[in-house]
Amino acid sequence: MSDTTVLNRMIKDTAKIALLDHYSGKKKVVLIERGTTESKLEIHNMPHDAVVIDVDSSFENSNLFASNASECKRSDYIIVSESKKIALFIEMKKGNSDTAGIIKQLKGGLCVFEYCQSIAREFFSESDFLSGYKKRFVAFKQVNLTKKKTVIDKSSVGAHSSPDNLLKVSWASTIQFGRISA
């Protein structure tokens, strides 16, 4: 079974964000930071096979873990594309939050990803599920606060393959998938 098929069978529809038609056959996704309506981000030129998981609204682990080491934190979204072999972990902040807290949230998102891999291995007999995927970690700060030019922290471009070395994007309301997944 393809990774996309397994992921779509595994994850409830209510935990996924649908891709929308954009223009000329292109797709986009609209992400909203939990607890706000004005903190919204559009990602354009999404891969057609992308599965967008709303982790923050759908994955609750605080009934099990004490959160003494921030282990209950999680990223807002995970985007998986089998055709691009990429998993993109996204954290959105309306304001200018501290990087240490964002890193913990991205690490929590990575744990959810690895849990999905374990579920696929144990319950779907898919031993190579989501293996060999590039992982990219992105924090969006000051989302939709004012109309300023989008700023991408150049020090982490192309190297955002771990939560500790995330890509920081500020003042964005729209961005191209390729800009944050490379």
JOSUL-V70764 format. One record per residue. N is the residue number from 1. RES is the residue in one small letter. D_FIRST is the distance of its C-alpha to the first C-alpha in whole Angstrom. Layout:
# JOSUL-V70764
n->N res->RES d_first->D_FIRST
n->N res->RES d_first->D_FIRST
This chain:
# JOSUL-V70764
n->1 res->m d_first->0
n->2 res->s d_first->4
n->3 res->d d_first->7
n->4 res->t d_first->8
n->5 res->t d_first->6
n->6 res->v d_first->7
n->7 res->l d_first->10
n->8 res->n d_first->11
n->9 res->r d_first->11
n->10 res->m d_first->12
n->11 res->i d_first->15
n->12 res->k d_first->18
n->13 res->d d_first->19
n->14 res->t d_first->22
n->15 res->a d_first->21
n->16 res->k d_first->20
n->17 res->i d_first->22
n->18 res->a d_first->21
n->19 res->l d_first->22
n->20 res->l d_first->25
n->21 res->d d_first->26
n->22 res->h d_first->29
n->23 res->y d_first->31
n->24 res->s d_first->30
n->25 res->g d_first->26
n->26 res->k d_first->26
n->27 res->k d_first->24
n->28 res->k d_first->26
n->29 res->v d_first->25
n->30 res->v d_first->28
n->31 res->l d_first->28
n->32 res->i d_first->31
n->33 res->e d_first->32
n->34 res->r d_first->33
n->35 res->g d_first->36
n->36 res->t d_first->37
n->37 res->t d_first->37
n->38 res->e d_first->39
n->39 res->s d_first->37
n->40 res->k d_first->34
n->41 res->l d_first->32
n->42 res->e d_first->30
n->43 res->i d_first->28
n->44 res->h d_first->28
n->45 res->n d_first->26
n->46 res->m d_first->22
n->47 res->p d_first->19
n->48 res->h d_first->18
n->49 res->d d_first->14
n->50 res->a d_first->16
n->51 res->v d_first->16
n->52 res->v d_first->19
n->53 res->i d_first->20
n->54 res->d d_first->23
n->55 res->v d_first->23
n->56 res->d d_first->27
n->57 res->s d_first->27
n->58 res->s d_first->25
n->59 res->f d_first->25
n->60 res->e d_first->28
n->61 res->n d_first->28
n->62 res->s d_first->32
n->63 res->n d_first->33
n->64 res->l d_first->32
n->65 res->f d_first->33
n->66 res->a d_first->36
n->67 res->s d_first->36
n->68 res->n d_first->39
n->69 res->a d_first->37
n->70 res->s d_first->35
n->71 res->e d_first->32
n->72 res->c d_first->31
n->73 res->k d_first->31
n->74 res->r d_first->28
n->75 res->s d_first->27
n->76 res->d d_first->27
n->77 res->y d_first->24
n->78 res->i d_first->21
n->79 res->i d_first->19
n->80 res->v d_first->16
n->81 res->s d_first->15
n->82 res->e d_first->12
n->83 res->s d_first->14
n->84 res->k d_first->17
n->85 res->k d_first->15
n->86 res->i d_first->18
n->87 res->a d_first->18
n->88 res->l d_first->22
n->89 res->f d_first->24
n->90 res->i d_first->27
n->91 res->e d_first->30
n->92 res->m d_first->32
n->93 res->k d_first->36
n->94 res->k d_first->39
n->95 res->g d_first->41
n->96 res->n d_first->42
n->97 res->s d_first->40
n->98 res->d d_first->41
n->99 res->t d_first->38
n->100 res->a d_first->38
n->101 res->g d_first->37
n->102 res->i d_first->34
n->103 res->i d_first->33
n->104 res->k d_first->32
n->105 res->q d_first->30
n->106 res->l d_first->28
n->107 res->k d_first->28
n->108 res->g d_first->27
n->109 res->g d_first->24
n->110 res->l d_first->23
n->111 res->c d_first->23
n->112 res->v d_first->21
n->113 res->f d_first->18
n->114 res->e d_first->18
n->115 res->y d_first->18
n->116 res->c d_first->15
n->117 res->q d_first->14
n->118 res->s d_first->16
n->119 res->i d_first->14
n->120 res->a d_first->11
n->121 res->r d_first->12
n->122 res->e d_first->14
n->123 res->f d_first->13
n->124 res->f d_first->9
n->125 res->s d_first->10
n->126 res->e d_first->8
n->127 res->s d_first->11
n->128 res->d d_first->11
n->129 res->f d_first->9
n->130 res->l d_first->12
n->131 res->s d_first->14
n->132 res->g d_first->16
n->133 res->y d_first->16
n->134 res->k d_first->20
n->135 res->k d_first->22
n->136 res->r d_first->24
n->137 res->f d_first->27
n->138 res->v d_first->29
n->139 res->a d_first->32
n->140 res->f d_first->34
n->141 res->k d_first->37
n->142 res->q d_first->40
n->143 res->v d_first->37
n->144 res->n d_first->39
n->145 res->l d_first->43
n->146 res->t d_first->45
n->147 res->k d_first->44
n->148 res->k d_first->45
n->149 res->k d_first->43
n->150 res->t d_first->39
n->151 res->v d_first->40
n->152 res->i d_first->37
n->153 res->d d_first->38
n->154 res->k d_first->38
n->155 res->s d_first->39
n->156 res->s d_first->35
n->157 res->v d_first->33
n->158 res->g d_first->31
n->159 res->a d_first->31
n->160 res->h d_first->29
n->161 res->s d_first->27
n->162 res->s d_first->28
n->163 res->p d_first->29
n->164 res->d d_first->33
n->165 res->n d_first->33
n->166 res->l d_first->32
n->167 res->l d_first->32
n->168 res->k d_first->35
n->169 res->v d_first->35
n->170 res->s d_first->38
n->171 res->w d_first->40
n->172 res->a d_first->37
n->173 res->s d_first->36
n->174 res->t d_first->33
n->175 res->i d_first->32
n->176 res->q d_first->29
n->177 res->f d_first->26
n->178 res->g d_first->27
n->179 res->r d_first->30
n->180 res->i d_first->28
n->181 res->s d_first->25
n->182 res->a d_first->27
